[in-house]
């Protein structure tokens, strides 16, 4: 029975998209970087940030200026870039495993922070209130991160793998950007909806601004770093000896 078709040049073409096995190789350090990004992002996101705070510009109920975001605005795009790398090279199942591991560590972090805040402060320790202020809101932000990342990363990975199943190794830019648009929208909407009050957003105008800025920025960041993403993916595909077409679609494996 044939397992491959022929392309226009007459050479055998793979029936399904190619992926590497998520065992050994570079999978572990990539997952470690992904997890570290999640942890750092959720701590940095406790700070509310405003750009052009001295300006005011509105379009109906939408507040355009000042630009309101959080302290992790520069890190969230990196998580999606790493997620794209995992999905493109190792497939949906491997990316999903990385998401589960990262979320498990986030839950551990939340529990440790809660215990540390609840421990009696030493008489010489003067930062208990500041410690609680910064890390005490983390559970809400972690919940936002868990829900946002879970939905967003799953959508991102599933979309990328589904597009790759049709395009194989062609049009990498299309599946990177297309999957990011799908995933980032779900992530940003859910994360902002849960996290907004934790960073001080108290109006619909600020909230809409927060969502739009987050979505546009994260999507633009993906486009800006496409050359780097291309190089990382090319490196991993070249150095992962198990990278080859699968016998069944990756979304089913």
C-alpha positions in Angstrom: 0.0 0.0 0.0 1.3 3.5 -0.9 2.0 5.8 2.0 3.1 8.8 0.0 1.9 10.6 -3.1 4.1 12.3 -5.7 4.6 16.0 -6.1 4.7 17.9 -9.4 8.3 17.0 -10.0 7.6 13.3 -9.7 9.4 12.9 -6.3 7.6 11.1 -3.5 5.8 13.6 -1.3 5.0 12.9 2.4 1.5 11.9 3.2 1.5 13.7 6.5 3.5 16.6 8.1 6.9 15.9 9.6 7.7 16.2 13.3 10.5 15.1 15.7 10.1 12.8 18.7 9.8 14.7 22.0 12.4 12.5 23.7 15.9 13.8 24.5 17.5 16.1 22.0 16.5 19.8 22.4 13.0 19.3 23.5 13.8 19.5 27.3 15.7 22.8 27.2 13.0 24.3 25.0 10.4 23.3 27.5 12.5 24.6 30.3 12.7 28.0 28.6 9.0 27.9 28.0 8.2 27.2 31.6 10.6 29.9 32.9 8.9 32.4 30.6 5.5 31.5 32.1 6.8 31.9 35.7 8.6 35.2 35.1 5.6 36.6 33.1 3.1 35.9 35.9 5.3 37.8 38.4 6.1 40.7 36.2 2.4 41.0 35.2 1.6 42.2 38.8 2.8 45.6 37.8 0.4 47.9 35.9 2.2 49.9 33.2 1.1 53.0 31.3 2.8 54.7 28.3 2.0 58.3 27.4 0.4 58.7 30.8 0.3 62.5 30.4 -1.8 62.2 27.2 -5.5 61.5 26.8 -7.1 60.3 23.5 -10.4 58.5 23.2 -12.4 57.0 20.4 -15.9 56.6 21.8 -15.6 54.4 24.8 -12.2 53.1 23.7 -9.3 54.7 25.5 -6.4 55.0 23.0 -4.0 57.1 25.2 -2.6 56.5 27.6 -1.7 52.9 26.6 -2.4 50.6 29.5 -0.7 47.2 29.9 1.2 45.2 32.4 4.9 44.6 33.3 5.1 41.4 31.3 4.1 42.9 28.0 7.6 42.2 26.6 7.6 38.5 27.8 4.2 37.2 26.7 5.1 37.2 23.0 8.2 35.0 23.8 6.0 32.3 25.3 4.0 32.1 22.0 7.2 32.1 19.9 8.5 29.2 22.0 5.1 27.5 21.7 5.3 27.9 17.9 8.7 26.3 17.9 7.4 23.4 20.0 4.4 22.9 17.8 6.3 23.2 14.5 9.1 20.9 15.4 7.6 18.4 17.9 3.8 18.5 17.2 0.6 19.1 19.1 1.0 16.3 21.6 4.5 17.5 22.6 3.4 21.1 22.9 0.4 20.1 25.0 2.7 18.2 27.3 4.9 21.3 27.7 1.8 23.4 28.5 0.7 21.0 31.2 4.1 20.9 32.8 4.3 24.7 32.8 0.9 25.1 34.4 1.8 22.5 37.0 4.8 24.6 38.0 2.7 27.7 38.1 0.4 26.1 40.5 3.3 25.1 42.7 4.6 28.6 42.6 1.2 30.0 43.7 1.1 27.6 46.6 4.6 28.5 47.7 3.9 32.2 47.6 0.7 31.7 49.7 2.7 29.8 52.3 5.5 32.4 52.3 3.0 35.3 52.7 1.3 33.5 55.6 4.5 32.8 57.5 5.0 35.1 60.5 7.4 37.9 59.6 10.6 38.4 61.6 10.8 41.4 63.8 13.6 42.8 61.6 11.7 42.3 58.3 10.1 45.5 57.2 8.8 44.5 53.8 5.9 42.2 54.7 3.3 44.5 53.3 5.2 45.1 50.1 5.8 41.4 49.8 2.1 40.7 50.2 1.1 43.5 47.8 3.3 42.1 45.0 2.9 38.4 45.4 -0.6 38.4 47.1 -2.3 39.2 43.8 -0.4 36.4 42.1 -3.2 33.8 42.5 -5.6 35.9 40.4 -2.9 36.6 37.8 -1.9 32.9 37.8 -5.6 32.0 37.3 -5.7 34.5 34.4 -2.4 33.0 33.0 -3.6 29.4 33.4 -6.9 30.1 31.6 -5.5 32.4 29.0 -2.4 30.3 28.2 -4.3 27.0 28.2 -6.9 28.2 25.7 -4.5 30.4 23.7 -1.6 27.9 23.5 -3.9 25.0 22.7 -5.6 27.1 19.9 -2.2 28.2 18.7 -0.7 24.8 18.6 -3.8 23.1 17.1 -4.0 25.8 14.4 -0.4 25.6 13.5 -0.4 21.8 13.3 -3.6 21.8 11.3 -2.2 24.3 8.8 1.1 22.3 8.6 -0.8 19.1 7.8 -2.0 20.9 4.6 1.1 22.9 3.7 3.8 20.4 4.9 7.1 22.3 5.0 5.9 25.2 2.8 4.6 28.5 3.9 6.0 28.5 7.4 5.3 32.2 7.8 1.6 31.6 7.1 1.2 29.0 9.9 3.3 31.0 12.4 1.3 34.2 11.9 -2.1 32.5 11.3 -1.8 30.4 14.5 -0.6 33.4 16.5 -3.6 35.4 15.5 -6.0 32.6 16.6 -4.1 31.8 19.8 -3.3 35.4 20.9 -6.9 36.6 20.5 -8.2 33.8 22.8 -5.3 34.2 25.2 -5.5 38.0 25.4 -9.3 38.2 25.8 -9.4 35.6 28.6 -6.3 36.8 30.4 -7.3 40.4 30.4 -10.8 39.7 31.5 -9.5 37.9 34.6 -6.4 39.9 35.3 -7.6 43.5 34.7 -8.7 44.3 38.3 -5.5 42.8 39.7 -3.4 45.5 37.9 -5.7 48.4 38.6 -7.9 48.6 35.4 -11.2 50.0 36.5 -13.1 51.2 33.3 -14.3 49.6 30.1 -12.2 52.1 28.1 -9.0 50.9 29.8 -10.1 47.3 29.5 -10.7 47.5 25.7 -7.4 49.4 25.4 -5.7 46.6 27.4 -7.1 43.9 25.2 -6.4 45.6 21.9 -2.9 46.7 22.8 -2.1 43.2 24.1 -3.4 41.5 21.0 -1.8 43.8 18.5 1.5 44.0 20.3 1.8 40.2 20.7 0.9 39.6 17.0 3.3 42.3 15.8 6.0 40.9 18.0 5.6 37.5 16.2 6.0 39.1 12.8 9.0 41.2 13.9 10.9 38.2 15.2 10.0 35.9 12.3 13.6 35.8 11.0 14.8 34.5 14.4 12.0 32.0 14.7 12.8 30.7 11.3 16.5 30.2 12.3 15.6 28.4 15.5 13.1 26.1 13.8 15.6 25.4 11.0 18.3 24.6 13.5 16.1 22.2 15.5 14.8 20.4 12.4 18.4 19.9 11.2 19.7 18.6 14.5 16.8 16.4 15.5 17.5 13.1 13.8 14.0 11.8 14.4 12.4 14.7 12.4 10.4 12.9 9.6 6.8 12.7 8.2 4.4 10.9 10.5 2.2 7.9 9.7 -0.9 9.6 11.0 -1.8 13.3 11.3 -0.1 14.9 14.3 -3.3 16.1 15.8 -4.4 12.5 16.1 -1.1 11.0 17.3 
